Amino acid sequence: MVATYIISIIILILITWLVLGVTKKAYSRRWEDDEETPRK
């Protein structure tokens, strides 16, 4: 029981970490595009 509980927590952390990484990359790209357009 404890092993499955720990494994589920690790899987959730990995999924959230991947989702946050993807969203951060998308937001950083959008932010850079927004900042670059007015400068040009």
Chimera marker file (.cmm) of the C-alpha trace (Angstrom):
<marker_set name="trace">
<marker id="1" x="0.000" y="0.000" z="0.000" r="1" g="1" b="0" radius="0.5"/>
<marker id="2" x="2.730" y="2.472" z="0.951" r="1" g="1" b="0" radius="0.5"/>
<marker id="3" x="4.760" y="1.648" z="-2.174" r="1" g="1" b="0" radius="0.5"/>
<marker id="4" x="1.819" y="2.308" z="-4.504" r="1" g="1" b="0" radius="0.5"/>
<marker id="5" x="1.072" y="5.565" z="-2.618" r="1" g="1" b="0" radius="0.5"/>
<marker id="6" x="4.669" y="6.768" z="-3.027" r="1" g="1" b="0" radius="0.5"/>
<marker id="7" x="4.749" y="5.745" z="-6.706" r="1" g="1" b="0" radius="0.5"/>
<marker id="8" x="1.498" y="7.610" z="-7.389" r="1" g="1" b="0" radius="0.5"/>
<marker id="9" x="2.901" y="10.749" z="-5.732" r="1" g="1" b="0" radius="0.5"/>
<marker id="10" x="6.113" y="10.504" z="-7.811" r="1" g="1" b="0" radius="0.5"/>
<marker id="11" x="4.054" y="10.099" z="-11.009" r="1" g="1" b="0" radius="0.5"/>
<marker id="12" x="1.911" y="13.125" z="-10.109" r="1" g="1" b="0" radius="0.5"/>
<marker id="13" x="5.013" y="15.224" z="-9.384" r="1" g="1" b="0" radius="0.5"/>
<marker id="14" x="6.577" y="14.181" z="-12.709" r="1" g="1" b="0" radius="0.5"/>
<marker id="15" x="3.375" y="15.029" z="-14.627" r="1" g="1" b="0" radius="0.5"/>
<marker id="16" x="3.022" y="18.420" z="-12.937" r="1" g="1" b="0" radius="0.5"/>
<marker id="17" x="6.740" y="19.154" z="-13.526" r="1" g="1" b="0" radius="0.5"/>
<marker id="18" x="6.380" y="18.301" z="-17.232" r="1" g="1" b="0" radius="0.5"/>
<marker id="19" x="3.203" y="20.385" z="-17.570" r="1" g="1" b="0" radius="0.5"/>
<marker id="20" x="4.798" y="23.353" z="-15.796" r="1" g="1" b="0" radius="0.5"/>
<marker id="21" x="7.904" y="23.066" z="-17.988" r="1" g="1" b="0" radius="0.5"/>
<marker id="22" x="5.825" y="23.059" z="-21.178" r="1" g="1" b="0" radius="0.5"/>
<marker id="23" x="3.673" y="25.981" z="-20.033" r="1" g="1" b="0" radius="0.5"/>
<marker id="24" x="6.733" y="27.974" z="-18.940" r="1" g="1" b="0" radius="0.5"/>
<marker id="25" x="8.342" y="27.417" z="-22.358" r="1" g="1" b="0" radius="0.5"/>
<marker id="26" x="5.146" y="28.482" z="-24.135" r="1" g="1" b="0" radius="0.5"/>
<marker id="27" x="4.727" y="31.576" z="-21.950" r="1" g="1" b="0" radius="0.5"/>
<marker id="28" x="8.405" y="32.535" z="-22.275" r="1" g="1" b="0" radius="0.5"/>
<marker id="29" x="8.162" y="32.252" z="-26.066" r="1" g="1" b="0" radius="0.5"/>
<marker id="30" x="4.991" y="34.372" z="-26.134" r="1" g="1" b="0" radius="0.5"/>
<marker id="31" x="6.529" y="36.903" z="-23.709" r="1" g="1" b="0" radius="0.5"/>
<marker id="32" x="9.676" y="37.183" z="-25.862" r="1" g="1" b="0" radius="0.5"/>
<marker id="33" x="7.564" y="37.646" z="-29.005" r="1" g="1" b="0" radius="0.5"/>
<marker id="34" x="5.487" y="40.350" z="-27.284" r="1" g="1" b="0" radius="0.5"/>
<marker id="35" x="8.643" y="42.134" z="-26.103" r="1" g="1" b="0" radius="0.5"/>
<marker id="36" x="10.410" y="41.852" z="-29.458" r="1" g="1" b="0" radius="0.5"/>
<marker id="37" x="7.561" y="43.227" z="-31.600" r="1" g="1" b="0" radius="0.5"/>
<marker id="38" x="7.414" y="46.772" z="-30.079" r="1" g="1" b="0" radius="0.5"/>
<marker id="39" x="11.229" y="47.086" z="-30.137" r="1" g="1" b="0" radius="0.5"/>
<marker id="40" x="11.283" y="46.330" z="-33.856" r="1" g="1" b="0" radius="0.5"/>
<link id1="1" id2="2" r="1" g="1" b="0" radius="0.2"/>
<link id1="2" id2="3" r="1" g="1" b="0" radius="0.2"/>
<link id1="3" id2="4" r="1" g="1" b="0" radius="0.2"/>
<link id1="4" id2="5" r="1" g="1" b="0" radius="0.2"/>
<link id1="5" id2="6" r="1" g="1" b="0" radius="0.2"/>
<link id1="6" id2="7" r="1" g="1" b="0" radius="0.2"/>
<link id1="7" id2="8" r="1" g="1" b="0" radius="0.2"/>
<link id1="8" id2="9" r="1" g="1" b="0" radius="0.2"/>
<link id1="9" id2="10" r="1" g="1" b="0" radius="0.2"/>
<link id1="10" id2="11" r="1" g="1" b="0" radius="0.2"/>
<link id1="11" id2="12" r="1" g="1" b="0" radius="0.2"/>
<link id1="12" id2="13" r="1" g="1" b="0" radius="0.2"/>
<link id1="13" id2="14" r="1" g="1" b="0" radius="0.2"/>
<link id1="14" id2="15" r="1" g="1" b="0" radius="0.2"/>
<link id1="15" id2="16" r="1" g="1" b="0" radius="0.2"/>
<link id1="16" id2="17" r="1" g="1" b="0" radius="0.2"/>
<link id1="17" id2="18" r="1" g="1" b="0" radius="0.2"/>
<link id1="18" id2="19" r="1" g="1" b="0" radius="0.2"/>
<link id1="19" id2="20" r="1" g="1" b="0" radius="0.2"/>
<link id1="20" id2="21" r="1" g="1" b="0" radius="0.2"/>
<link id1="21" id2="22" r="1" g="1" b="0" radius="0.2"/>
<link id1="22" id2="23" r="1" g="1" b="0" radius="0.2"/>
<link id1="23" id2="24" r="1" g="1" b="0" radius="0.2"/>
<link id1="24" id2="25" r="1" g="1" b="0" radius="0.2"/>
<link id1="25" id2="26" r="1" g="1" b="0" radius="0.2"/>
<link id1="26" id2="27" r="1" g="1" b="0" radius="0.2"/>
<link id1="27" id2="28" r="1" g="1" b="0" radius="0.2"/>
<link id1="28" id2="29" r="1" g="1" b="0" radius="0.2"/>
<link id1="29" id2="30" r="1" g="1" b="0" radius="0.2"/>
<link id1="30" id2="31" r="1" g="1" b="0" radius="0.2"/>
<link id1="31" id2="32" r="1" g="1" b="0" radius="0.2"/>
<link id1="32" id2="33" r="1" g="1" b="0" radius="0.2"/>
<link id1="33" id2="34" r="1" g="1" b="0" radius="0.2"/>
<link id1="34" id2="35" r="1" g="1" b="0" radius="0.2"/>
<link id1="35" id2="36" r="1" g="1" b="0" radius="0.2"/>
<link id1="36" id2="37" r="1" g="1" b="0" radius="0.2"/>
<link id1="37" id2="38" r="1" g="1" b="0" radius="0.2"/>
<link id1="38" id2="39" r="1" g="1" b="0" radius="0.2"/>
<link id1="39" id2="40" r="1" g="1" b="0" radius="0.2"/>
</marker_set>
